[in-house]
Amino acid sequence: MSNFIKRLFSVNSDEQKVLDAIKESGLKSMRVIGRGTLVVDAKEVTSTDKFKVYAREAKKLLSKAASQNIRLTCLLS
């Protein structure tokens, strides 16, 4: 019976990676609602250094694409 319980509450390597990323994010406003939906405050996310770096990189990529007349299409589902 105890093996069953251990397997029930154990995580595989992919799940462990997600848990580690959540822990390392340092976000204080993160909440779980419903059946596993994570909710965070957008202001908290956009004020992180990591987000700011990614935003600068995205801006550079878009500027480069525009200067080369590359048309970007975004599909939202």
N, C-alpha and C positions, 0 to 999 in steps of 0.2 A: 504494500500500500504506500509506503513512503517513497518508493521509486516513482510511482505514478504521480504523486504530489510534486516531487522534484522536477519531473518532466513537464508537468502542467505549468509550473512557474519558471522554467528555465527559458533562456533566450538563445537563439542561434547567432551566428557571427554577424549576419546582416542586421538583425535587430539590435545587437550590441553596438554596432557602428552608429545606428540612429540614436540610441540612448546616449552614447558618448558625445555625439555632436550636440545634442540638446543640452547636456551638462556643460559643455565647453562654450556654448553660445553666450552664457552669462546674462541672458534676458530675464528680467525680474517679472515682467507682466505676462509671461507665458502661462496659459491655462488650458486644461483639457476639458472639452465639453462634449456632451453626447457620447458617441462611440469612438472616441479617439481623435476627434478634431482638435487640432492645436490652434489657439488664438493668441496673438501677440499684439501689442500696441504698435501701430505703424510708426509713430514718432520715435519710439524707443529703437526700433530696427533701423530707421533711416539716420539716426544720430550716431550709429556705431562707426568706428574707423573702417571696418571691413566693408560695410555697405558703401561708404564714401569712395573707397578705392575701386570697387566694382562699378560704381556709377561713373567715375572718371574714365575707366577703361571702356565702358559701353559708349560714352560720348565720343571717345577717340575713334572707335570702330565705325560709328555712324557717320562721323565727319569724313573719315577716309572713304567710306562707301559713297557718300554724297559727292565728294570731289572726283570720284571715278565714274559718276553717273550710274551707279549700281542701284537698281530699284529694290527696296526691301519690302517684303510682304509679311504681315503678321496675321496668323490665323488664330482667332479666339474661339474656344469651344465652350 
